[in-house]
Amino acid sequence: MSDLFGERSPVESTVIEKLIALAEPVARAEGCSLFDLELKMGKGSSILRVYIDKNGGVGVEDCANVSRQLGFLLDTEDVIPGAYTLEVSSPGLTRALKKPSDFQKAQGKLAAVTSRAGGPGGAGGKFVGIIETAEEGKVALRLKTGELITLAMTDIKKANLEIEPGI
């Protein structure tokens, strides 16, 4: 998917685009959405991790159905050169937040956000707080101290949802 926090080679980008084009309709057919996709290309074997999501949560059967259908398509289309392992799962409770839509869906939830140098305070750092808003390329985070900080999405190095204590 669109990875705001990493770089890809042109070859990887082309393969990823083809994989997304195959995986999205398969996930949709199972009542899910494609949340993310990771490809780790190796010399002898590659690993393709596909993360699916849906309202109410993803079950084992959802993952198995998507894996079976996508595996068939991957073998037919021969998109990944050489041997590969396919893993299909949910993004989990501490899912990564990469795209603007991920931050928008996470409004009101606890998140850990690591900023690049030049963010709040100039040096970058890790901030934990509730996502208040996510719009126009910015994320507003309410820290435990009550302070509200705003980060440009381009200043975010990494972000994940956090498990709230007591849940």
URCORUR-V134962 format. One record per residue. RES is the residue in three letters. PSI is psi in radians with two decimals (999 if undefined). Layout:
res=RES psi=PSI
res=RES psi=PSI
//
This chain:
res=MET psi=-3.09
res=SER psi=1.91
res=ASP psi=1.85
res=LEU psi=-0.31
res=PHE psi=0.22
res=GLY psi=2.92
res=GLU psi=2.63
res=ARG psi=2.63
res=SER psi=2.78
res=PRO psi=-0.64
res=VAL psi=-0.83
res=GLU psi=-0.72
res=SER psi=-0.75
res=THR psi=-0.78
res=VAL psi=-0.76
res=ILE psi=-0.77
res=GLU psi=-0.74
res=LYS psi=-0.70
res=LEU psi=-0.72
res=ILE psi=-0.75
res=ALA psi=-0.52
res=LEU psi=-0.73
res=ALA psi=-0.65
res=GLU psi=-0.87
res=PRO psi=-0.55
res=VAL psi=-0.81
res=ALA psi=-0.78
res=ARG psi=-0.70
res=ALA psi=-0.43
res=GLU psi=0.18
res=GLY psi=0.32
res=CYS psi=3.05
res=SER psi=2.66
res=LEU psi=2.00
res=PHE psi=-0.81
res=ASP psi=2.92
res=LEU psi=2.28
res=GLU psi=2.38
res=LEU psi=2.11
res=LYS psi=1.78
res=MET psi=2.27
res=GLY psi=3.03
res=LYS psi=-0.83
res=GLY psi=-0.44
res=SER psi=2.64
res=SER psi=2.80
res=ILE psi=2.19
res=LEU psi=2.06
res=ARG psi=2.16
res=VAL psi=2.20
res=TYR psi=2.16
res=ILE psi=2.72
res=ASP psi=2.77
res=LYS psi=2.75
res=ASN psi=2.36
res=GLY psi=-0.13
res=GLY psi=2.74
res=VAL psi=2.34
res=GLY psi=2.98
res=VAL psi=-0.69
res=GLU psi=-0.67
res=ASP psi=-0.82
res=CYS psi=-0.75
res=ALA psi=-0.75
res=ASN psi=-0.80
res=VAL psi=-0.74
res=SER psi=-0.80
res=ARG psi=-0.87
res=GLN psi=-0.76
res=LEU psi=-0.69
res=GLY psi=-0.74
res=PHE psi=-0.81
res=LEU psi=-0.74
res=LEU psi=-0.70
res=ASP psi=-0.65
res=THR psi=-0.79
res=GLU psi=-0.34
res=ASP psi=0.89
res=VAL psi=-0.69
res=ILE psi=2.08
res=PRO psi=2.35
res=GLY psi=-2.89
res=ALA psi=2.64
res=TYR psi=2.78
res=THR psi=2.29
res=LEU psi=2.21
res=GLU psi=2.22
res=VAL psi=2.23
res=SER psi=3.08
res=SER psi=2.81
res=PRO psi=-0.20
res=GLY psi=2.99
res=LEU psi=-0.54
res=THR psi=0.72
res=ARG psi=2.61
res=ALA psi=2.56
res=LEU psi=2.00
res=LYS psi=-0.72
res=LYS psi=2.75
res=PRO psi=-0.67
res=SER psi=-0.54
res=ASP psi=-0.76
res=PHE psi=-0.68
res=GLN psi=-0.76
res=LYS psi=-0.43
res=ALA psi=0.09
res=GLN psi=2.35
res=GLY psi=-0.02
res=LYS psi=2.75
res=LEU psi=2.35
res=ALA psi=2.67
res=ALA psi=2.18
res=VAL psi=2.21
res=THR psi=2.18
res=SER psi=2.70
res=ARG psi=2.88
res=ALA psi=2.43
res=GLY psi=-0.18
res=GLY psi=-2.77
res=PRO psi=2.28
res=GLY psi=-0.17
res=GLY psi=-0.54
res=ALA psi=-0.14
res=GLY psi=3.10
res=GLY psi=-3.07
res=LYS psi=2.33
res=PHE psi=2.39
res=VAL psi=2.22
res=GLY psi=-3.08
res=ILE psi=2.29
res=ILE psi=1.99
res=GLU psi=-0.85
res=THR psi=2.72
res=ALA psi=1.72
res=GLU psi=2.74
res=GLU psi=0.70
res=GLY psi=0.25
res=LYS psi=2.65
res=VAL psi=2.23
res=ALA psi=2.22
res=LEU psi=2.19
res=ARG psi=1.95
res=LEU psi=2.89
res=LYS psi=-0.51
res=THR psi=-0.18
res=GLY psi=-0.24
res=GLU psi=2.43
res=LEU psi=2.10
res=ILE psi=2.62
res=THR psi=2.25
res=LEU psi=2.38
res=ALA psi=2.46
res=MET psi=-0.56
res=THR psi=-0.32
res=ASP psi=-0.08
res=ILE psi=2.13
res=LYS psi=-0.71
res=LYS psi=2.54
res=ALA psi=2.43
res=ASN psi=2.62
res=LEU psi=2.64
res=GLU psi=2.65
res=ILE psi=2.18
res=GLU psi=2.36
res=PRO psi=2.43
res=GLY psi=0.01
res=ILE psi=999
//
